[in-house]
Amino acid sequence: MFAFALWDRPRGRVLLARDPLGIKPLYYAWGADELLFASEIKAVLAALPTRPALNHAVIPEFLASRFVSGEETLFRGVQKLLPGRTLSWSPGQRVQIRRYWHLPTTIDEGPATLEEQAGELRDRLTAAVRSHLMTDVPLGLFLSGGIDSSALAILMARMIEEPVRTFSVGFDDPRANELSWARLVADKIGAEHREVIVSPGEFFAALPRLIWHEDEPIATPASVPLHFVSRLARDHVKVVLTGEGADELFLGYNRYRVTAWNQRLGRVWEAAVPGGIRRTSALIARALPSRLRRYTDATFLARPATPRALFFDGFAVFPEAMQQSLLTDASLFRRDPHAEGLRHYGAAPGGLLERMSHADLQTYLVELLMKQDQMSMSASIESRVPFLDQALVEYAAAMPGRFKLDGLRTKAVLREAVRDLVPPEILTRRKMGFPVPLDPWFRGPFWPVVEEFVLGPRALARELFVPSELRRIAEEQQAGIGRHADRLWLLVNLELWQRMFLDGEDVTVAGGAASGS
């Protein structure tokens, strides 16, 4: 993992480079006679001659996917060097960007069984973990109780003499607490285990500080507990291993499984059912009450059986149809919010499974890694990601998708590779994905946060969104007739970010009150 700059004095040229997967961030801005670059956007902003401004063009993608996947950022004029690229620049010359690394362009369809693939994966993962243990400072592991971090913990315990230092975080809410699973693994390996419980008040109070660290809205709620577990770890270690990357490599997210099955059923549906009946069914599905519609919105009953409709827009926070009712500036609709994801999907080898993985590895994962780096570094902790060892990634990305999604079983090859290591309770339990209980919080004590940062006069005065649509979303959430917590979270954070970075305001957030100065 790296992001670096080299100054070639004889040629008067600077070279920037970023690691293949984007584990470390690198941002830049340039003009005719200068190039500004840094690992944090705020450093670039400090040197720009103009005030920070919102890049309106990327709002549709941000609303759909929670992030901006191409070179642009939410700041006008500030760009990011994408993973696996170098940038060279000389005064008076244009920026030149070269891609030096690609994911595999073919899928290895050679004769192999799941067991053979799992054995090879086990050897490669073991080697990756061993290489990531090289350090001369105290080292630990973020343990969630899922398959990925559990496998790392158990492999790590076999390689070091002292007890593994493990760190976990949770909420005082059984619907959003995986601590019991983490304890199960910690007990199995005799770890030196520590935990932190984050209260709702602590969670929201931390938002302004974390937005400052991230330079962007905290679009993924799980970033907040990541900061708290990093603070816990910093008193005991300097480096931690994490399980980031395994879900994208081995098809661990539920959306892969749902998309695959919807595409299969959708093709049968389209072949067997006349078009008029299909269109009527889609209209009925879209007209269902909110509580029922959330089960049909992303299915073949309401959408065409295409990757765009099922995978990209089907799992968008704000799908395209919803954005057309929400955004005030119709010109923003000219830009496809799924363009980058579809581009990577189209350029990838293989079928649906392999292409979904390749697209996420080059878009969604890059955003997760940025947040991982910013949130861990906010507590001065270095995080390492063994699953993103380059040799392991190249092997896994070329593996046929049938070894990763086997029927309804996600991460099949990884489960097989660690079956004798990880407790069966961990291998067979339902994936939680570190849930944050936003739904009850936004209906209860933190409704005033929505009133201030979504429905308040300051937020509405920006004229980004249609006020009546904002009120509908918020009121349905408060009444419990719609599940819009993720949407409100995105809107709250976008407004917080604008007040801090565009308006230069100090903001605080608390239950029942929100204020700025």
C-alpha positions as CSV (number, residue, x, y, z in Angstrom):
1,M,0.0,0.0,0.0
2,F,1.4,3.4,-1.0
3,A,0.9,6.9,-2.3
4,F,4.0,8.8,-3.0
5,A,5.5,11.7,-5.0
6,L,9.0,11.9,-6.6
7,W,10.5,15.1,-7.8
8,D,12.7,14.7,-10.9
9,R,14.9,17.8,-10.6
10,P,16.9,17.5,-13.9
11,R,13.6,17.2,-15.9
12,G,11.6,19.5,-13.7
13,R,8.9,16.9,-13.4
14,V,6.9,15.4,-10.5
15,L,5.6,11.9,-10.5
16,L,2.7,10.8,-8.3
17,A,1.8,7.1,-7.8
18,R,-1.0,5.2,-6.0
19,D,-1.1,1.6,-5.1
20,P,-3.0,-0.9,-7.3
21,L,-6.1,-1.3,-5.2
22,G,-6.3,2.2,-3.7
23,I,-5.5,1.4,-0.1
24,K,-3.9,4.8,0.4
25,P,-5.7,8.0,-0.9
26,L,-4.1,10.7,-3.1
27,Y,-5.8,13.9,-4.2
28,Y,-4.6,16.7,-6.5
29,A,-5.5,20.0,-8.2
30,W,-3.5,21.7,-11.0
31,G,-3.2,24.8,-13.1
32,A,-0.7,26.1,-15.6
33,D,2.1,26.7,-13.2
34,E,1.4,24.5,-10.2
35,L,0.4,21.1,-9.0
36,L,-1.1,20.7,-5.5
37,F,-1.3,17.2,-4.1
38,A,-1.9,15.6,-0.7
39,S,-3.3,12.5,1.1
40,E,-6.1,14.7,2.4
41,I,-8.3,17.1,0.5
42,K,-8.2,19.8,3.2
43,A,-4.5,20.2,2.5
44,V,-5.2,20.9,-1.2
45,L,-8.0,23.3,-0.3
46,A,-5.7,25.3,2.0
47,A,-3.5,26.1,-1.0
48,L,-6.2,26.9,-3.5
49,P,-6.7,30.6,-4.3
50,T,-10.5,30.2,-4.3
51,R,-13.1,29.1,-1.7
52,P,-14.2,25.5,-1.8
53,A,-17.2,24.9,-4.0
54,L,-19.6,22.0,-4.5
55,N,-19.2,19.9,-7.7
56,H,-22.9,19.7,-8.6
57,A,-22.3,17.3,-11.5
58,V,-21.4,14.4,-9.2
59,I,-24.5,14.7,-6.9
60,P,-26.5,12.1,-8.8
61,E,-23.8,9.5,-8.4
62,F,-23.3,10.4,-4.8
63,L,-27.0,10.0,-4.1
64,A,-27.1,6.7,-5.9
65,S,-24.0,5.0,-4.5
66,R,-22.9,7.1,-1.5
67,F,-19.6,8.0,-3.3
68,V,-18.0,9.4,-6.4
69,S,-16.1,6.6,-8.2
70,G,-14.2,8.4,-10.9
71,E,-11.5,11.0,-10.8
72,E,-13.8,13.8,-9.5
73,T,-14.7,14.6,-5.9
74,L,-17.5,16.6,-4.3
75,F,-15.1,19.6,-4.4
76,R,-15.0,21.4,-7.7
77,G,-11.5,21.3,-9.1
78,V,-10.1,18.7,-6.7
79,Q,-9.5,15.3,-8.2
80,K,-8.2,12.0,-6.9
81,L,-5.5,9.8,-8.5
82,L,-7.3,6.5,-9.2
83,P,-5.8,3.2,-8.0
84,G,-3.0,1.6,-10.1
85,R,-2.1,4.9,-11.8
86,T,0.8,7.3,-12.0
87,L,0.5,11.0,-12.7
88,S,3.3,13.1,-14.2
89,W,3.4,16.9,-14.5
90,S,5.8,19.7,-15.4
91,P,5.2,23.4,-15.3
92,G,3.4,24.6,-18.4
93,Q,2.4,21.0,-19.3
94,R,-0.8,19.1,-18.9
95,V,-1.2,16.3,-16.4
96,Q,-0.5,12.9,-17.9
97,I,-2.0,9.8,-16.2
98,R,-0.9,6.3,-17.0
99,R,-2.4,3.1,-15.7
100,Y,0.2,0.6,-14.7
101,W,-1.9,-2.2,-13.2
102,H,-5.2,-3.9,-14.2
103,L,-7.3,-6.6,-12.7
104,P,-7.0,-9.9,-14.6
105,T,-8.5,-9.6,-18.1
106,T,-9.4,-13.3,-18.3
107,I,-11.1,-15.8,-16.1
108,D,-9.3,-19.1,-15.4
109,E,-11.8,-21.7,-16.5
110,G,-9.3,-24.5,-16.2
111,P,-10.4,-27.8,-14.7
112,A,-10.5,-27.4,-10.9
113,T,-12.9,-28.4,-8.1
114,L,-14.1,-26.2,-5.2
115,E,-11.8,-28.1,-2.9
116,E,-8.7,-27.6,-5.1
117,Q,-9.5,-23.9,-5.4
118,A,-10.0,-23.7,-1.6
119,G,-6.7,-25.3,-0.9
120,E,-4.8,-22.9,-3.1
121,L,-6.7,-20.0,-1.6
122,R,-5.8,-21.2,1.9
123,D,-2.1,-21.2,1.0
124,R,-2.2,-17.8,-0.6
125,L,-4.1,-16.3,2.3
126,T,-1.7,-17.7,4.8
127,A,1.2,-16.2,2.9
128,A,-0.6,-12.9,2.8
129,V,-1.3,-12.8,6.5
130,R,2.3,-13.7,7.3
131,S,3.7,-10.9,5.1
132,H,1.3,-8.4,6.8
133,L,2.6,-9.3,10.2
134,M,6.0,-7.8,9.5
135,T,6.4,-4.8,11.8
136,D,8.6,-3.5,14.6
137,V,5.6,-2.0,16.5
138,P,2.7,-3.6,18.5
139,L,0.2,-5.2,16.1
140,G,-3.5,-6.2,16.6
141,L,-6.6,-7.0,14.6
142,F,-10.1,-5.5,14.2
143,L,-12.4,-8.5,15.0
144,S,-16.1,-8.2,13.9
145,G,-17.1,-11.9,14.4
146,G,-17.6,-12.4,10.6
147,I,-15.8,-15.0,8.5
148,D,-13.2,-12.6,7.1
149,S,-11.8,-11.2,10.4
150,S,-12.2,-14.5,12.2
151,A,-10.1,-16.3,9.6
152,L,-7.4,-13.6,9.9
153,A,-7.4,-13.8,13.7
154,I,-7.0,-17.6,13.7
155,L,-4.3,-17.6,11.1
156,M,-2.5,-14.8,12.9
157,A,-2.7,-16.7,16.2
158,R,-0.8,-19.6,14.6
159,M,2.0,-17.3,13.5
160,I,2.9,-15.3,16.6
161,E,4.0,-16.3,20.0
162,E,2.1,-13.8,22.2
163,P,-1.7,-13.6,22.4
164,V,-3.3,-11.8,19.5
165,R,-4.6,-8.3,20.5
166,T,-8.2,-8.1,19.1
167,F,-10.5,-5.1,19.2
168,S,-14.3,-5.0,18.6
169,V,-17.0,-2.4,18.6
170,G,-20.8,-2.5,19.0
171,F,-24.0,-0.7,20.0
172,D,-26.2,-1.3,23.0
173,D,-28.9,-2.7,20.7
174,P,-29.2,-6.5,19.9
175,R,-30.1,-5.7,16.3
176,A,-26.8,-4.0,15.8
177,N,-24.4,-5.9,17.9
178,E,-22.0,-8.7,16.8
179,L,-19.8,-8.6,20.0
180,S,-20.9,-12.1,21.1
181,W,-19.5,-13.6,17.8
182,A,-16.2,-11.7,18.2
183,R,-15.9,-13.0,21.7
184,L,-16.4,-16.5,20.5
185,V,-13.4,-16.2,18.2
186,A,-11.3,-14.3,20.7
187,D,-11.9,-17.1,23.3
188,K,-11.0,-19.8,20.7
189,I,-7.6,-18.3,20.1
190,G,-6.9,-17.0,23.6
191,A,-6.8,-13.4,22.4
192,E,-6.2,-10.3,24.5
193,H,-9.6,-9.0,23.6
194,R,-11.1,-5.5,24.1
195,E,-14.4,-4.0,23.3
196,V,-16.1,-0.6,23.1
197,I,-19.8,0.2,23.1
198,V,-20.8,3.4,21.2
199,S,-23.9,5.2,22.5
200,P,-26.2,7.0,20.2
201,G,-25.1,10.4,21.7
202,E,-21.4,9.6,21.1
203,F,-22.2,8.4,17.6
204,F,-23.9,11.6,16.5
205,A,-21.6,13.9,18.4
206,A,-18.6,12.5,16.6
207,L,-19.9,13.3,13.1
208,P,-18.5,16.8,12.6
209,R,-15.0,15.7,13.7
210,L,-15.1,12.6,11.5
211,I,-16.3,14.6,8.5
212,W,-13.3,16.9,9.1
213,H,-11.0,13.9,9.0
214,E,-12.6,12.4,5.9
215,D,-13.1,15.7,4.0
216,E,-16.3,14.2,2.7
217,P,-19.7,13.3,4.1
218,I,-19.7,10.2,6.3
219,A,-21.8,8.4,3.7
220,T,-21.4,4.9,5.2
221,P,-22.6,4.8,8.9
222,A,-20.2,2.0,9.7
223,S,-17.4,4.5,9.4
224,V,-18.3,6.0,12.8
225,P,-17.8,2.9,14.9
226,L,-14.6,2.2,12.9
227,H,-13.3,5.5,14.4
228,F,-14.2,4.4,17.9
229,V,-12.6,1.0,17.7
230,S,-9.5,2.7,16.2
231,R,-9.4,4.9,19.3
232,L,-9.7,1.9,21.5
233,A,-6.8,0.1,19.7
234,R,-4.4,3.1,19.7
235,D,-3.7,2.7,23.4
236,H,-2.4,-0.8,22.8
237,V,-1.1,-1.2,19.3
238,K,0.1,0.9,16.3
239,V,-0.9,-1.4,13.5
240,V,-4.1,-3.5,12.9
241,L,-5.1,-6.1,10.4
242,T,-8.7,-5.9,8.9
243,G,-10.8,-8.1,6.7
244,E,-11.6,-5.4,4.1
245,G,-11.8,-6.6,0.5
246,A,-13.0,-10.2,1.0
247,D,-16.7,-9.4,0.2
248,E,-15.8,-7.9,-3.1
249,L,-13.3,-10.6,-4.0
250,F,-15.5,-13.6,-3.0
251,L,-19.0,-12.2,-3.6
252,G,-20.0,-11.9,0.0
253,Y,-22.7,-9.2,-0.2
254,N,-26.3,-10.2,-0.4
255,R,-26.8,-8.0,-3.4
256,Y,-24.7,-10.3,-5.5
257,R,-26.9,-13.3,-4.6
258,V,-30.1,-11.3,-5.1
259,T,-29.0,-9.9,-8.5
260,A,-28.0,-13.3,-9.8
261,W,-31.3,-15.0,-8.8
262,N,-33.3,-12.0,-10.1
263,Q,-31.5,-12.2,-13.4
264,R,-32.2,-15.9,-13.8
265,L,-35.9,-15.6,-12.8
266,G,-36.2,-12.4,-14.9
267,R,-35.1,-14.1,-18.1
268,V,-37.6,-16.9,-17.5
269,W,-40.3,-14.2,-16.7
270,E,-39.5,-12.3,-19.9
271,A,-39.5,-15.4,-22.1
272,A,-42.7,-16.9,-20.7
273,V,-44.9,-13.9,-19.9
274,P,-46.3,-11.5,-22.6
275,G,-45.0,-7.9,-22.5
276,G,-48.4,-6.4,-21.6
277,I,-48.7,-8.5,-18.5
278,R,-45.1,-7.8,-17.5
279,R,-45.7,-4.0,-17.8
280,T,-48.9,-4.2,-15.8
281,S,-47.1,-6.3,-13.1
282,A,-44.4,-3.6,-12.9
283,L,-46.9,-0.9,-12.4
284,I,-48.6,-2.8,-9.7
285,A,-45.3,-3.5,-8.0
286,R,-44.4,0.2,-8.0
287,A,-47.8,1.2,-6.7
288,L,-47.6,-1.1,-3.6
289,P,-47.4,0.6,-0.1
290,S,-43.9,1.5,1.0
291,R,-43.7,-1.5,3.4
292,L,-44.3,-4.0,0.6
293,R,-42.6,-2.0,-2.2
294,R,-39.2,-2.3,-0.6
295,Y,-39.4,-6.1,-1.2
296,T,-40.3,-5.8,-4.9
297,D,-38.4,-2.6,-6.0
298,A,-35.2,-4.4,-6.7
299,T,-36.7,-7.5,-8.3
300,F,-37.5,-8.7,-11.8
301,L,-41.2,-7.9,-11.1
302,A,-40.5,-4.2,-11.1
303,R,-37.4,-3.9,-13.2
304,P,-35.9,-5.2,-16.5
305,A,-33.5,-8.2,-16.0
306,T,-30.4,-6.2,-16.8
307,P,-27.3,-5.5,-14.6
308,R,-28.0,-1.8,-14.8
309,A,-31.6,-2.1,-13.5
310,L,-31.1,-5.0,-11.0
311,F,-27.5,-4.4,-9.7
312,F,-26.6,-0.8,-10.0
313,D,-30.0,1.0,-9.8
314,G,-31.7,-1.7,-7.8
315,F,-29.4,-1.2,-4.8
316,A,-29.0,2.5,-5.2
317,V,-29.7,4.6,-2.1
318,F,-31.7,7.0,-4.3
319,P,-32.6,5.2,-7.5
320,E,-32.8,7.2,-10.7
321,A,-36.6,7.5,-10.6
322,M,-36.5,8.8,-7.1
323,Q,-33.8,11.3,-8.0
324,Q,-35.9,12.8,-10.7
325,S,-38.5,13.7,-8.1
326,L,-35.9,14.9,-5.6
327,L,-33.4,17.0,-7.5
328,T,-34.3,20.6,-8.5
329,D,-31.8,20.9,-11.3
330,A,-33.0,18.8,-14.2
331,S,-29.7,19.3,-16.1
332,L,-28.1,16.9,-13.6
333,F,-30.1,14.1,-15.1
334,R,-28.0,14.3,-18.2
335,R,-25.2,12.6,-16.4
336,D,-25.6,8.8,-15.8
337,P,-25.1,8.1,-12.0
338,H,-24.0,4.6,-12.8
339,A,-21.7,5.4,-15.7
340,E,-18.4,4.4,-13.9
341,G,-19.8,1.2,-12.5
342,L,-21.2,0.2,-15.8
343,R,-17.9,1.0,-17.6
344,H,-16.0,-1.3,-15.3
345,Y,-18.7,-3.9,-15.5
346,G,-18.6,-3.8,-19.3
347,A,-14.8,-4.0,-19.5
348,A,-14.6,-7.0,-17.1
349,P,-14.2,-10.6,-18.2
350,G,-16.6,-13.4,-17.5
351,G,-20.3,-13.4,-16.8
352,L,-22.6,-11.6,-14.3
353,L,-20.8,-12.8,-11.1
354,E,-17.3,-12.0,-12.3
355,R,-18.3,-8.6,-13.7
356,M,-20.1,-7.5,-10.5
357,S,-17.0,-8.3,-8.5
358,H,-14.7,-6.5,-10.9
359,A,-16.9,-3.4,-10.9
360,D,-17.1,-3.3,-7.1
361,L,-13.3,-3.8,-6.7
362,Q,-12.7,-0.7,-8.8
363,T,-15.5,1.5,-7.4
364,Y,-17.2,0.6,-4.1
365,L,-14.1,-1.0,-2.5
366,V,-12.0,2.1,-3.3
367,E,-14.4,4.2,-1.3
368,L,-14.4,1.7,1.6
369,L,-10.6,1.7,1.7
370,M,-10.5,5.5,1.8
371,K,-12.8,5.5,4.8
372,Q,-10.8,2.7,6.4
373,D,-7.6,4.7,6.0
374,Q,-9.2,8.1,7.2
375,M,-11.0,6.6,10.2
376,S,-8.1,4.6,11.4
377,M,-5.6,7.4,10.8
378,S,-8.0,9.7,12.7
379,A,-6.8,7.8,15.7
380,S,-3.2,7.4,14.4
381,I,-3.6,3.7,13.7
382,E,-2.2,2.1,10.5
383,S,-4.6,-0.5,9.1
384,R,-3.5,-3.3,6.8
385,V,-5.6,-5.5,4.5
386,P,-4.2,-9.0,3.9
387,F,-7.1,-9.9,1.6
388,L,-5.9,-7.2,-0.8
389,D,-2.4,-8.6,-1.1
390,Q,-1.7,-8.1,-4.8
391,A,-0.9,-11.8,-5.6
392,L,-4.0,-12.9,-3.7
393,V,-6.2,-10.4,-5.5
394,E,-4.9,-11.4,-8.9
395,Y,-5.6,-15.1,-8.1
396,A,-9.0,-14.5,-6.7
397,A,-10.2,-12.1,-9.3
398,A,-9.4,-14.6,-12.1
399,M,-11.4,-17.3,-10.3
400,P,-14.7,-18.3,-11.8
401,G,-17.7,-16.8,-10.0
402,R,-19.3,-20.3,-9.5
403,F,-16.7,-21.0,-6.9
404,K,-17.6,-17.9,-4.9
405,L,-21.4,-17.9,-5.2
406,D,-22.6,-21.5,-5.0
407,G,-26.4,-21.5,-5.2
408,L,-27.4,-19.4,-2.2
409,R,-24.0,-19.8,-0.4
410,T,-21.9,-16.6,-0.6
411,K,-18.1,-16.8,-0.3
412,A,-18.2,-20.5,-0.9
413,V,-14.5,-21.0,-1.7
414,L,-13.4,-18.9,1.3
415,R,-15.7,-20.8,3.6
416,E,-14.3,-24.0,2.3
417,A,-10.7,-22.7,2.7
418,V,-11.1,-21.9,6.4
419,R,-13.7,-24.6,7.3
420,D,-11.3,-26.3,9.7
421,L,-10.3,-23.0,11.3
422,V,-13.4,-20.9,11.9
423,P,-16.0,-22.1,14.3
424,P,-19.1,-23.5,12.5
425,E,-21.4,-21.0,14.2
426,I,-19.4,-18.2,12.4
427,L,-19.4,-20.0,9.1
428,T,-23.2,-20.6,9.0
429,R,-24.5,-17.4,10.6
430,R,-26.3,-14.8,8.7
431,K,-24.2,-11.9,7.5
432,M,-24.9,-8.6,9.4
433,G,-22.5,-6.3,7.7
434,F,-22.0,-4.2,10.8
435,P,-25.5,-2.6,11.0
436,V,-26.1,0.7,12.6
437,P,-29.6,1.2,14.2
438,L,-30.4,4.5,12.3
439,D,-34.0,3.5,11.8
440,P,-35.1,3.8,15.4
441,W,-32.7,6.7,16.1
442,F,-34.2,8.8,13.3
443,R,-37.8,8.0,14.5
444,G,-36.9,8.8,18.1
445,P,-34.3,10.9,19.9
446,F,-32.5,12.1,16.8
447,W,-35.4,13.2,14.8
448,P,-34.3,16.9,15.5
449,V,-31.1,16.1,13.5
450,V,-33.3,15.4,10.5
451,E,-35.4,18.6,11.2
452,E,-32.3,20.7,11.2
453,F,-30.1,19.3,8.5
454,V,-32.7,18.0,6.1
455,L,-35.8,20.1,6.6
456,G,-34.3,23.2,8.2
457,P,-34.3,26.6,6.5
458,R,-30.5,26.5,6.0
459,A,-30.7,23.2,4.2
460,L,-33.7,24.1,2.1
461,A,-32.2,27.4,1.1
462,R,-29.5,25.6,-0.9
463,E,-32.2,24.6,-3.4
464,L,-30.6,21.3,-4.2
465,F,-33.6,19.2,-3.4
466,V,-37.4,19.6,-3.8
467,P,-38.7,20.5,-0.3
468,S,-42.0,18.5,-0.7
469,E,-40.1,15.4,-1.6
470,L,-37.7,15.8,1.4
471,R,-40.7,16.2,3.7
472,R,-42.4,13.1,2.3
473,I,-39.3,11.0,2.9
474,A,-38.8,12.4,6.4
475,E,-42.4,12.0,7.4
476,E,-42.7,8.4,6.1
477,Q,-39.6,7.6,8.2
478,Q,-40.9,9.2,11.3
479,A,-44.3,7.5,10.9
480,G,-42.7,4.1,10.3
481,I,-44.4,3.6,7.0
482,G,-41.2,3.8,5.0
483,R,-37.6,2.9,5.6
484,H,-35.6,5.9,4.6
485,A,-33.0,6.0,7.3
486,D,-30.1,5.5,4.9
487,R,-31.4,8.2,2.7
488,L,-31.8,10.7,5.5
489,W,-28.4,9.8,6.8
490,L,-26.9,10.7,3.4
491,L,-28.8,14.0,3.3
492,V,-27.8,14.9,6.9
493,N,-24.2,14.3,6.2
494,L,-24.2,16.2,2.9
495,E,-25.6,19.2,4.7
496,L,-23.1,18.9,7.5
497,W,-20.3,18.7,5.1
498,Q,-21.5,21.8,3.2
499,R,-21.7,23.8,6.4
500,M,-18.2,22.8,7.5
501,F,-16.2,22.9,4.2
502,L,-18.2,25.3,2.0
503,D,-19.6,27.7,4.6
504,G,-16.6,27.5,7.0
505,E,-18.8,26.8,10.0
506,D,-18.2,25.0,13.2
507,V,-21.0,22.6,13.7
508,T,-22.2,20.4,16.6
509,V,-24.7,17.6,16.5
510,A,-26.6,16.2,19.5
511,G,-29.9,14.5,20.3
512,G,-32.7,17.0,20.3
513,A,-30.5,19.9,19.1
514,A,-28.1,20.9,16.3
515,S,-26.2,24.1,16.1
516,G,-23.5,25.9,14.3
517,S,-21.4,29.1,14.6
